[in-house]
Amino acid sequence: MSVKDRSRLLEFNYHVHRPSVTLLNLADRSAAYYLWVLLVFIIKQSPAWVLPIITGKAIDVLSDPSAEAMRNLMVYALIGFVLVVQNIPMHTYFIRMLSGTVRRMEQRLRLALVTRLQHLSFAFHDRTEGGRLQAKVLRDVEQIQGMCMYIGEIATMGLTTIVFCVVLTLLKEPLMLMTYVVLVPLCIGLIRLFKGSIRRRNQSFRNNIESMSAEVTQMIGMIPVARAHGVEEQALDRITREVQSVSREGHLLDRINAVFQSSSWVTFQMALLVGLGVGFWFCYNGRISVGDVVLFQALFTQIVGSVNMLTNAYPQIARGMESVRSIGEVLECPDLELNEGKRAVSEVKGAVKYQNVSFGFGCGDDPVVRDFNLEVNPGECIALVGPSGAGKSTVVNLTIGFRRPTGGRILLDGNDMEQLDMRQWRRHISVVPQQSLMFAGTVRDNITFGMQQVDPVLLERIIKATHVDEFVARLPHGLDSWVGEGGASLSGGQRQRLAIARALIREPKIIFLDEATSALDVESEHFVQAALEELIAGRTTFIVAHRLSTIRRADRIVVMQDGRIVETGSYDELMARNGVFKRMRDLSNA
C-alpha cells in the first residue's frame, strides 16, 4: 500500500458516536454489494424458515391421507431436500463475502491506526505507554472484527427470521401476532436493566487489559536490568498484580453477562409457553389446524430464539463498542504534527537559525531550553556540550521538529519551521540516537532501512568507512546475516556502527549525532571518528557529546547550562578562556 493510499485511510471521519457509519466507511463497499450479500443470506437461510411450513403441511396430509395429498407430501420432501443441500455452497459463499468485507475493514482500521500513530506528536507518545497503543492495534481491532462478524451473521439471522415469521403469521393468522408483541418490551426492559453495568464492566476490563499490556511491555524491556540487580521477583510481583486485576475484572464481567443471559433465557422460555398455550386455544376453537399449531409453535420458537439471540448479542456488541471508543482515543486525538498545506521542501542547504527559542514540557514546569540564540551556517559542525539536563538533546529534538518551540522560532534555510512540511524536510537529514535502534532483519536491511534502492558501490563505501565490514566478515552470511530484535546478536559497538552507517548512507545535508560514539570501544571509536570526519565534510552537523575528546575538531562548541548558552567558540578558544568548558574538560581528565 502506497503512502498516498495509507493517507487516504484517514480522510474518513471517525466518530465514536456513529460507529456504524465509521465502520461502513472503512469497509468501503457499495449498497448493491450489501444487498447481494443479504440475498445470498436469505437463500442459504431459507431451509430454517421453509421447513416448519413443510412440517405443518405434512401433518395436515397425515390427517387426510388421500392419494393426491400423498403426492404433495413427496413434492414437499423434494423441496425440503433441495433447500437443505443448497445451504452448503450458499453458506460458504456468504461467509466468503462477509469475511472479505470484515477483514478488509479490519485491515484498513489497523493501517489507519498505525498511520495515525506516525502522525501524532511526540507529546502524545510521551504520555501514552506503548503497551496501551499495542493493545488498541491488536485487541481492540480484534474485538471490532468479532463484533462485525457476529452482527453480519448472527444478528442478520435473528432480524431476518423475525421479519419472515411476522410476515407469515400476519398472512395466516394475524391474532397470533399478539403473542409476539409481548417479547418487545421484555427485550427492551432487559437491555435497559443491564446496559449500564455491562458497559461499565467492559470499560473497566479494557482499561485493565491496556494497563497489563503496558506493564508486560515494560517488563520485557527491563529484563536485563531486573536480572542484573536480582529483582526478578519484584518485577514479577508488579505483573502479578496487573494479571490478577485483569482476572478479577474479567470474572466480574463474566458474572454480569451470565446473569443477563440466564435472565433472558428464562424470560423467553416463559414467553414460549405462553405462545404454545395461545396456539392450543386457537386450534381448540377451530381457528387453525393441527398442522398450523406445529407451524406457529415453530415460528414462535424461532422468534423467541432470534430475540434471545439478539439480546444475548448485546455483551458482544458492548465489547465492540468499547473498542470503538478506545480506538477513537487515537483516531480522534487532535494532538497531531500538522504538515498538510505547508510549504514543500525539495532542497536543503543546511542553514539553521535559533531566535530566542524556549521550550517547556508543561505549563507549570520550568523551561528546559530558554533564550537560545544561535546561527549555524551550511556545512558547519556544531558540538553541544554541558551537564545532563542542560537541554542539549532538547535542542536537537527541536531542530528535527520532534518538539515545537513554546517561545521564539527556528529558521531552516531562512524559512520559519512552522511554515514547512517537516516530513519532507526530514528526508534530507539523518539521526544517530544515543541508543542505537535495531529491528529483526538482516544487517543489510538495518543499514538500508526505508530505502527502496541502494547503490551497491555506496553501500560498500559506507560499510568500510564506518568499519562495519570488520565484524560483518565474521558473520555466517555477511550482510545478509540475521540480526535479532533490538540487535541482540550484536555487541553495543557493532550496533552503534550499524546506526551510523544507516544515517550516512542517505547522504544527508544535515546530520545529528547524539553521543554517536558512546558505545564504541577505543579501536572502533578510532575508525568511526575517522569515517565521520570524512563523511560529514560539507554537511551541517550537530554533535551532542559528554565525552569532550570526541568534539575537538568541531567548528564551534556550544556550552549549555540550565537550558542557556553560556559559552561558544572553538576547542582551543574555549580552553584558553579558562571558563565553564575548561573546568568540564579538566574534570573529565581527572
C-alpha positions as CSV (number, residue, x, y, z in Angstrom):
1,M,0.0,0.0,0.0
2,S,1.4,3.4,-1.0
3,V,1.9,6.4,1.2
4,K,-1.0,8.1,-0.6
5,D,-3.3,5.1,0.0
6,R,-2.4,5.0,3.7
7,S,-3.0,8.7,4.0
8,R,-6.4,8.3,2.3
9,L,-7.4,5.9,5.1
10,L,-7.5,8.9,7.4
11,E,-9.7,11.0,5.2
12,F,-12.9,9.5,6.6
13,N,-14.3,11.0,9.7
14,Y,-14.0,8.7,12.7
15,H,-16.9,9.2,15.1
16,V,-17.3,7.1,18.2
17,H,-20.9,8.2,18.4
18,R,-21.5,7.0,14.8
19,P,-19.7,3.7,14.8
20,S,-21.8,2.0,12.2
21,V,-21.1,4.8,9.7
22,T,-17.4,4.8,10.5
23,L,-17.1,1.1,10.1
24,L,-19.1,1.1,6.8
25,N,-16.7,3.8,5.5
26,L,-13.8,1.6,6.4
27,A,-15.3,-1.4,4.7
28,D,-15.8,0.7,1.6
29,R,-18.4,-1.4,-0.2
30,S,-21.4,-0.3,-2.3
31,A,-25.0,-0.6,-1.3
32,A,-25.5,-3.0,-4.2
33,Y,-22.9,-5.3,-2.6
34,Y,-24.6,-5.4,0.7
35,L,-28.0,-6.1,-1.0
36,W,-26.3,-9.0,-2.8
37,V,-24.9,-10.3,0.5
38,L,-28.3,-10.1,2.1
39,L,-29.9,-12.0,-0.8
40,V,-27.3,-14.8,-0.6
41,F,-28.0,-14.9,3.2
42,I,-31.8,-15.3,2.6
43,I,-31.3,-18.1,0.2
44,K,-28.9,-20.0,2.4
45,Q,-31.1,-19.4,5.5
46,S,-34.4,-20.4,3.7
47,P,-34.4,-24.0,5.0
48,A,-34.8,-22.9,8.6
49,W,-37.9,-20.9,7.5
50,V,-39.5,-23.2,5.0
51,L,-39.1,-26.5,6.8
52,P,-41.7,-25.5,9.5
53,I,-44.1,-24.8,6.7
54,I,-43.4,-28.2,5.1
55,T,-43.7,-29.9,8.5
56,G,-47.1,-28.3,9.1
57,K,-48.3,-29.3,5.6
58,A,-47.0,-32.9,6.2
59,I,-49.0,-33.1,9.4
60,D,-52.2,-31.9,7.6
61,V,-51.5,-34.5,4.9
62,L,-51.3,-37.3,7.5
63,S,-54.6,-36.0,8.9
64,D,-56.1,-36.6,5.3
65,P,-54.0,-39.3,3.7
66,S,-55.6,-39.2,0.2
67,A,-53.6,-40.1,-2.9
68,E,-53.3,-36.5,-4.1
69,A,-52.2,-35.4,-0.6
70,M,-49.5,-38.1,-0.5
71,R,-48.2,-36.9,-3.9
72,N,-48.0,-33.4,-2.4
73,L,-46.0,-34.9,0.5
74,M,-43.4,-36.2,-1.9
75,V,-43.2,-32.7,-3.5
76,Y,-42.7,-31.1,-0.1
77,A,-40.0,-33.6,0.7
78,L,-38.1,-32.9,-2.5
79,I,-38.3,-29.1,-1.9
80,G,-37.0,-29.6,1.6
81,F,-34.1,-31.8,0.3
82,V,-33.1,-29.2,-2.3
83,L,-33.3,-26.3,0.2
84,V,-31.2,-28.1,2.8
85,V,-28.5,-29.2,0.4
86,Q,-28.0,-25.8,-1.2
87,N,-27.1,-24.4,2.3
88,I,-23.6,-25.8,1.9
89,P,-22.4,-23.8,-1.1
90,M,-24.5,-20.8,-0.3
91,H,-23.3,-20.6,3.3
92,T,-19.7,-20.9,2.2
93,Y,-20.3,-18.2,-0.4
94,F,-21.9,-15.9,2.2
95,I,-19.1,-16.3,4.7
96,R,-16.6,-15.7,2.0
97,M,-18.3,-12.4,1.2
98,L,-18.9,-11.4,4.8
99,S,-15.3,-12.3,5.9
100,G,-13.9,-10.4,2.9
101,T,-15.7,-7.3,3.9
102,V,-15.0,-7.5,7.6
103,R,-11.3,-8.5,7.1
104,R,-11.0,-5.5,4.7
105,M,-12.4,-3.3,7.4
106,E,-10.0,-4.8,10.0
107,Q,-7.0,-4.3,7.7
108,R,-7.9,-0.7,6.9
109,L,-8.6,0.1,10.6
110,R,-5.3,-1.3,11.7
111,L,-3.5,0.6,8.9
112,A,-5.4,3.8,9.9
113,L,-4.3,3.3,13.5
114,V,-0.6,2.8,12.7
115,T,-0.7,5.7,10.2
116,R,-2.2,8.0,12.8
117,L,0.4,6.9,15.4
118,Q,3.1,8.0,12.9
119,H,1.3,11.4,12.6
120,L,0.7,12.0,16.3
121,S,3.0,14.4,18.1
122,F,5.8,13.2,20.4
123,A,3.9,14.8,23.3
124,F,1.1,12.2,22.7
125,H,3.6,9.3,22.7
126,D,5.3,10.7,25.8
127,R,2.1,10.4,27.9
128,T,0.9,7.1,26.3
129,E,2.5,3.8,27.1
130,G,3.5,1.7,24.1
131,G,1.7,-1.3,25.6
132,R,-1.6,0.5,25.6
133,L,-1.2,1.5,22.0
134,Q,-0.3,-2.1,21.1
135,A,-3.5,-3.3,22.8
136,K,-5.5,-0.9,20.7
137,V,-3.9,-2.1,17.4
138,L,-4.3,-5.8,18.3
139,R,-7.0,-6.5,20.9
140,D,-9.4,-3.6,20.2
141,V,-9.4,-4.1,16.4
142,E,-9.9,-7.9,17.0
143,Q,-12.9,-7.1,19.2
144,I,-14.4,-4.9,16.5
145,Q,-13.8,-7.6,13.9
146,G,-15.5,-10.1,16.1
147,M,-18.5,-7.8,16.7
148,C,-18.9,-7.1,12.9
149,M,-18.7,-10.9,12.1
150,Y,-21.3,-11.5,14.9
151,I,-23.6,-8.8,13.6
152,G,-23.1,-9.8,10.0
153,E,-24.2,-13.4,10.6
154,I,-25.9,-13.9,13.9
155,A,-27.7,-10.6,14.2
156,T,-28.7,-10.7,10.5
157,M,-30.1,-14.2,11.1
158,G,-32.1,-13.0,14.0
159,L,-33.6,-10.0,12.3
160,T,-34.5,-11.7,9.0
161,T,-36.0,-14.6,10.9
162,I,-38.2,-12.3,12.9
163,V,-39.3,-10.4,9.8
164,F,-40.1,-13.7,8.0
165,C,-42.1,-15.2,10.9
166,V,-44.1,-12.0,11.5
167,V,-45.0,-11.7,7.8
168,L,-46.0,-15.3,7.6
169,T,-48.1,-15.1,10.8
170,L,-49.7,-11.9,9.5
171,L,-50.8,-13.7,6.4
172,K,-52.1,-16.8,8.1
173,E,-53.5,-15.7,11.5
174,P,-53.0,-12.0,12.5
175,L,-54.2,-12.6,16.0
176,M,-51.2,-14.7,16.7
177,L,-49.1,-11.6,16.4
178,M,-50.3,-10.5,19.9
179,T,-48.0,-13.2,21.4
180,Y,-45.0,-11.8,19.6
181,V,-45.7,-8.3,20.8
182,V,-45.1,-9.4,24.4
183,L,-41.4,-10.1,23.5
184,V,-40.6,-6.5,22.5
185,P,-41.0,-4.8,25.9
186,L,-39.3,-7.8,27.6
187,C,-36.3,-7.4,25.3
188,I,-36.0,-3.6,25.7
189,G,-36.5,-3.9,29.5
190,L,-33.7,-6.5,29.9
191,I,-31.2,-4.5,27.8
192,R,-32.0,-1.3,29.8
193,L,-31.7,-3.1,33.1
194,F,-28.2,-4.5,32.3
195,K,-26.9,-1.9,29.8
196,G,-25.1,0.4,32.3
197,S,-23.5,-2.4,34.3
198,I,-22.3,-4.2,31.1
199,R,-20.8,-1.0,29.7
200,R,-19.0,-0.1,32.9
201,R,-17.6,-3.6,33.3
202,N,-16.4,-3.6,29.7
203,Q,-14.7,-0.3,30.1
204,S,-13.0,-1.3,33.3
205,F,-11.9,-4.6,31.7
206,R,-10.5,-2.8,28.7
207,N,-8.5,-0.4,30.9
208,N,-7.1,-3.2,32.9
209,I,-6.1,-5.1,29.7
210,E,-4.3,-2.0,28.4
211,S,-2.6,-1.5,31.7
212,M,-1.4,-5.1,31.8
213,S,-0.2,-4.8,28.2
214,A,1.8,-1.7,29.1
215,E,3.3,-3.4,32.2
216,V,4.3,-6.5,30.2
217,T,6.0,-4.4,27.5
218,Q,7.9,-2.5,30.2
219,M,8.9,-5.8,32.0
220,I,10.3,-7.3,28.8
221,G,12.4,-4.2,28.2
222,M,13.6,-4.2,31.8
223,I,14.6,-7.9,31.9
224,P,18.3,-7.2,31.7
225,V,18.1,-4.6,34.5
226,A,16.0,-6.9,36.7
227,R,18.4,-9.8,36.2
228,A,21.4,-7.6,36.8
229,H,20.0,-6.4,40.1
230,G,18.4,-9.6,41.2
231,V,14.9,-8.2,41.4
232,E,13.1,-10.6,39.2
233,E,10.6,-11.4,42.0
234,Q,9.7,-7.7,42.4
235,A,9.2,-7.4,38.7
236,L,7.0,-10.5,38.7
237,D,5.0,-9.1,41.6
238,R,4.1,-6.0,39.5
239,I,2.9,-8.2,36.6
240,T,1.1,-10.5,39.0
241,R,-0.9,-7.6,40.4
242,E,-1.9,-6.5,36.9
243,V,-2.8,-10.1,35.8
244,Q,-4.9,-10.5,39.0
245,S,-6.6,-7.2,38.3
246,V,-7.5,-8.3,34.8
247,S,-8.7,-11.7,36.1
248,R,-10.8,-10.0,38.7
249,E,-12.4,-7.6,36.3
250,G,-12.9,-10.4,33.7
251,H,-14.6,-12.5,36.3
252,L,-17.0,-9.7,37.2
253,L,-17.7,-9.1,33.6
254,D,-18.5,-12.8,33.0
255,R,-20.8,-12.8,36.0
256,I,-22.9,-9.9,34.8
257,N,-23.0,-11.4,31.3
258,A,-24.1,-14.7,32.8
259,V,-26.9,-13.1,34.9
260,F,-28.0,-11.2,31.8
261,Q,-28.1,-14.3,29.5
262,S,-29.8,-16.6,32.0
263,S,-32.4,-13.9,32.8
264,S,-33.1,-13.5,29.1
265,W,-33.3,-17.3,28.6
266,V,-35.8,-17.8,31.4
267,T,-37.9,-14.9,30.3
268,F,-38.2,-16.1,26.7
269,Q,-38.9,-19.7,27.7
270,M,-41.9,-18.4,29.7
271,A,-43.0,-16.4,26.6
272,L,-42.6,-19.6,24.6
273,L,-45.0,-21.4,26.9
274,V,-47.5,-18.6,26.6
275,G,-47.3,-18.8,22.8
276,L,-47.9,-22.6,22.9
277,G,-51.0,-22.1,25.1
278,V,-52.4,-19.5,22.7
279,G,-51.8,-21.9,19.7
280,F,-53.7,-24.7,21.5
281,W,-56.6,-22.3,22.3
282,F,-56.9,-21.2,18.7
283,C,-56.8,-24.8,17.5
284,Y,-59.4,-25.9,20.1
285,N,-61.7,-23.2,18.8
286,G,-61.2,-24.2,15.2
287,R,-59.3,-21.1,14.0
288,I,-56.3,-23.1,12.9
289,S,-55.4,-26.7,12.1
290,V,-53.2,-29.1,14.0
291,G,-50.5,-28.6,11.4
292,D,-50.8,-24.8,11.9
293,V,-50.3,-25.3,15.6
294,V,-47.0,-27.0,14.8
295,L,-46.2,-24.3,12.3
296,F,-46.9,-21.4,14.7
297,Q,-45.1,-23.1,17.5
298,A,-42.1,-23.5,15.3
299,L,-42.4,-19.8,14.2
300,F,-42.8,-18.6,17.7
301,T,-39.8,-20.8,18.8
302,Q,-37.7,-19.2,16.0
303,I,-38.8,-15.7,17.1
304,V,-38.1,-16.4,20.7
305,G,-34.7,-17.8,19.7
306,S,-34.0,-14.9,17.5
307,V,-34.9,-12.3,20.1
308,N,-32.9,-14.2,22.6
309,M,-30.0,-14.3,20.2
310,L,-30.2,-10.5,19.6
311,T,-30.5,-9.8,23.3
312,N,-27.5,-12.0,24.1
313,A,-25.6,-10.3,21.4
314,Y,-25.6,-7.1,23.5
315,P,-22.5,-8.1,25.6
316,Q,-20.6,-8.8,22.4
317,I,-21.7,-5.6,20.8
318,A,-20.9,-3.7,24.0
319,R,-17.3,-5.0,23.9
320,G,-17.0,-4.0,20.3
321,M,-18.4,-0.5,21.1
322,E,-16.0,-0.1,23.9
323,S,-13.2,-1.0,21.5
324,V,-14.6,1.6,19.0
325,R,-14.3,4.2,21.8
326,S,-10.8,3.0,22.7
327,I,-9.6,3.4,19.1
328,G,-11.2,6.8,19.0
329,E,-8.7,7.9,21.6
330,V,-6.1,7.6,18.8
331,L,-8.0,8.3,15.6
332,E,-9.9,11.3,17.1
333,C,-6.9,12.7,19.0
334,P,-6.2,16.3,17.8
335,D,-2.6,16.2,19.0
336,L,-1.1,15.9,15.5
337,E,2.0,17.1,13.8
338,L,0.3,19.2,11.2
339,N,2.1,19.3,7.9
340,E,-0.8,19.4,5.4
341,G,-0.9,22.6,3.3
342,K,2.5,23.7,4.4
343,R,5.4,24.7,2.1
344,A,7.0,21.8,0.4
345,V,10.8,21.2,0.9
346,S,12.6,19.9,-2.2
347,E,16.1,21.1,-1.2
348,V,18.0,21.7,2.0
349,K,21.2,23.7,2.2
350,G,21.8,23.2,6.0
351,A,21.5,26.7,7.5
352,V,19.8,26.8,10.9
353,K,19.0,29.9,13.0
354,Y,17.6,29.9,16.5
355,Q,15.8,33.2,17.6
356,N,15.0,33.4,21.3
357,V,14.0,29.8,21.4
358,S,12.4,28.4,24.6
359,F,10.8,25.1,25.3
360,G,8.9,23.6,28.3
361,F,7.1,20.3,28.6
362,G,4.2,21.6,30.7
363,C,2.5,24.8,31.8
364,G,3.8,24.6,35.3
365,D,7.3,23.3,34.5
366,D,10.4,25.4,34.2
367,P,11.6,25.7,30.6
368,V,14.2,23.1,29.5
369,V,15.6,25.5,26.9
370,R,15.4,29.2,27.3
371,D,16.5,32.3,25.3
372,F,18.5,30.1,22.9
373,N,20.1,32.2,20.1
374,L,22.5,30.6,17.6
375,E,23.1,30.9,13.9
376,V,24.5,27.8,12.1
377,N,26.0,28.1,8.6
378,P,25.7,25.4,5.9
379,G,28.4,22.8,6.3
380,E,29.3,23.9,9.9
381,C,29.9,21.3,12.6
382,I,28.4,22.3,15.9
383,A,29.0,20.5,19.2
384,L,26.5,20.8,22.1
385,V,28.1,20.1,25.4
386,G,27.1,20.6,29.0
387,P,26.0,18.6,32.1
388,S,23.0,16.2,32.0
389,G,19.7,18.2,31.9
390,A,21.3,21.2,30.2
391,G,19.0,20.9,27.3
392,K,21.3,19.6,24.6
393,S,19.1,16.8,23.3
394,T,16.0,19.0,23.5
395,V,17.7,21.5,21.2
396,V,18.3,18.6,18.7
397,N,14.7,17.4,19.0
398,L,13.5,21.0,18.4
399,T,15.7,21.2,15.3
400,I,14.4,17.9,13.9
401,G,10.9,19.0,14.6
402,F,10.1,16.3,17.2
403,R,9.2,19.2,19.5
404,R,8.0,22.7,18.7
405,P,9.3,25.8,20.5
406,T,7.0,27.2,23.1
407,G,8.7,30.5,22.6
408,G,10.8,32.1,19.8
409,R,11.3,30.4,16.4
410,I,13.7,28.3,14.4
411,L,14.6,29.2,10.8
412,L,15.6,26.4,8.4
413,D,17.4,27.9,5.4
414,G,15.7,31.2,6.3
415,N,12.2,29.7,6.5
416,D,10.2,29.5,9.7
417,M,9.9,25.8,10.7
418,E,6.2,26.3,11.4
419,Q,5.6,27.1,7.7
420,L,7.4,24.0,6.4
421,D,6.3,20.4,5.8
422,M,8.7,18.8,8.3
423,R,8.1,15.3,6.9
424,Q,9.7,16.4,3.6
425,W,12.5,18.3,5.4
426,R,13.4,15.2,7.4
427,R,14.1,13.3,4.2
428,H,17.2,15.4,3.9
429,I,18.6,14.7,7.4
430,S,19.9,11.7,9.3
431,V,19.9,11.0,13.0
432,V,22.1,8.7,15.1
433,P,20.5,8.5,18.6
434,Q,22.3,7.7,21.8
435,Q,20.5,4.3,22.0
436,S,21.0,2.5,18.7
437,L,17.7,1.0,17.5
438,M,17.8,-2.2,15.5
439,F,14.9,-4.4,14.2
440,A,14.7,-8.1,13.5
441,G,16.1,-8.4,9.9
442,T,19.4,-8.7,8.1
443,V,22.4,-6.4,8.5
444,R,21.7,-5.0,5.1
445,D,18.1,-4.3,6.0
446,N,19.1,-2.4,9.1
447,I,21.5,-0.2,7.2
448,T,19.2,0.5,4.2
449,F,16.0,0.8,6.4
450,G,13.3,2.7,4.4
451,M,15.3,2.9,1.2
452,Q,13.9,1.4,-2.0
453,Q,17.1,1.2,-4.0
454,V,20.7,1.4,-2.8
455,D,23.8,1.9,-4.9
456,P,26.0,-1.2,-4.2
457,V,29.1,1.0,-4.5
458,L,27.8,3.5,-2.0
459,L,26.8,0.7,0.4
460,E,30.3,-0.8,0.1
461,R,31.9,2.5,0.8
462,I,29.7,3.2,3.8
463,I,30.3,-0.2,5.5
464,K,34.0,0.3,5.0
465,A,34.0,3.9,6.2
466,T,32.1,3.0,9.4
467,H,34.2,-0.1,10.0
468,V,31.1,-2.3,9.7
469,D,32.9,-4.7,7.3
470,E,35.3,-5.6,10.2
471,F,32.6,-7.6,12.0
472,V,30.3,-8.4,9.1
473,A,33.2,-10.5,7.6
474,R,32.9,-12.8,10.6
475,L,29.1,-13.3,10.3
476,P,27.9,-16.6,8.6
477,H,26.1,-14.8,5.8
478,G,27.8,-11.4,5.7
479,L,25.5,-8.5,5.1
480,D,22.6,-11.0,4.8
481,S,23.1,-12.4,8.3
482,W,20.1,-12.2,10.6
483,V,20.0,-9.6,13.4
484,G,17.7,-10.4,16.3
485,E,15.2,-8.0,17.6
486,G,17.0,-5.0,19.1
487,G,20.2,-6.2,17.5
488,A,20.5,-8.8,20.3
489,S,23.1,-10.8,18.4
490,L,25.5,-7.8,18.1
491,S,27.6,-6.0,20.6
492,G,26.9,-2.4,21.6
493,G,29.7,-1.1,19.5
494,Q,28.6,-3.1,16.5
495,R,25.0,-1.8,16.8
496,Q,26.2,1.7,17.0
497,R,28.4,1.4,13.9
498,L,25.3,0.0,12.1
499,A,23.3,3.0,13.2
500,I,26.0,5.4,11.9
501,A,26.1,3.5,8.6
502,R,22.2,3.8,8.4
503,A,22.5,7.5,8.8
504,L,25.3,8.2,6.4
505,I,24.1,6.0,3.5
506,R,21.3,8.5,3.0
507,E,23.8,11.2,2.1
508,P,22.0,13.8,4.2
509,K,22.5,17.5,4.2
510,I,22.2,17.7,8.0
511,I,23.4,15.1,10.5
512,F,22.5,14.8,14.1
513,L,24.8,12.7,16.3
514,D,23.6,12.2,19.9
515,E,26.5,10.6,21.7
516,A,27.1,8.6,18.5
517,T,30.4,7.1,19.7
518,S,29.4,6.4,23.3
519,A,29.0,2.7,22.9
520,L,32.3,2.1,21.0
521,D,35.4,0.6,22.3
522,V,38.7,2.5,21.7
523,E,39.6,0.8,18.5
524,S,36.1,1.1,17.0
525,E,35.9,4.7,18.0
526,H,39.1,5.5,16.2
527,F,37.8,4.1,13.0
528,V,34.4,5.7,13.3
529,Q,35.8,9.1,14.1
530,A,38.0,8.9,11.0
531,A,35.0,7.9,9.0
532,L,32.8,10.7,10.4
533,E,35.4,13.3,9.6
534,E,35.5,12.2,6.0
535,L,31.8,11.8,5.5
536,I,30.4,14.8,7.4
537,A,32.6,17.1,5.3
538,G,30.3,19.7,3.6
539,R,27.3,18.8,5.7
540,T,25.8,20.7,8.6
541,T,26.4,18.5,11.7
542,F,25.1,18.7,15.2
543,I,27.0,16.6,17.8
544,V,25.7,16.1,21.3
545,A,28.6,14.8,23.5
546,H,29.6,14.2,27.0
547,R,33.0,12.8,26.1
548,L,34.7,16.1,25.3
549,S,37.5,14.3,23.5
550,T,35.1,13.5,20.6
551,I,34.5,17.1,19.6
552,R,38.0,18.6,19.3
553,R,37.6,19.2,15.6
554,A,34.1,20.8,15.8
555,D,33.9,24.2,14.1
556,R,32.1,25.6,17.2
557,I,31.4,24.3,20.6
558,V,28.2,25.5,22.3
559,V,28.3,25.1,26.1
560,M,24.9,24.9,27.8
561,Q,23.8,25.1,31.4
562,D,20.2,25.2,32.6
563,G,18.9,25.5,29.1
564,R,21.0,28.5,28.2
565,I,24.2,29.1,26.1
566,V,27.0,30.1,28.5
567,E,29.9,29.8,26.1
568,T,30.6,29.4,22.4
569,G,33.9,29.0,20.4
570,S,36.3,26.5,19.0
571,Y,38.0,24.0,21.2
572,D,41.2,26.0,21.5
573,E,39.4,29.2,22.2
574,L,37.3,27.8,25.0
575,M,40.3,26.1,26.6
576,A,42.1,29.4,26.5
577,R,39.3,31.2,28.3
578,N,39.5,29.2,31.5
579,G,35.7,29.2,31.7
580,V,33.0,26.5,32.1
581,F,34.2,24.4,29.2
582,K,37.8,24.4,30.6
583,R,36.5,23.3,34.0
584,M,34.4,20.5,32.4
585,R,37.4,19.3,30.4
586,D,39.7,19.3,33.4
587,L,37.1,17.3,35.4
588,S,36.8,14.7,32.5
589,N,40.6,14.3,32.6
590,A,40.8,14.0,36.4
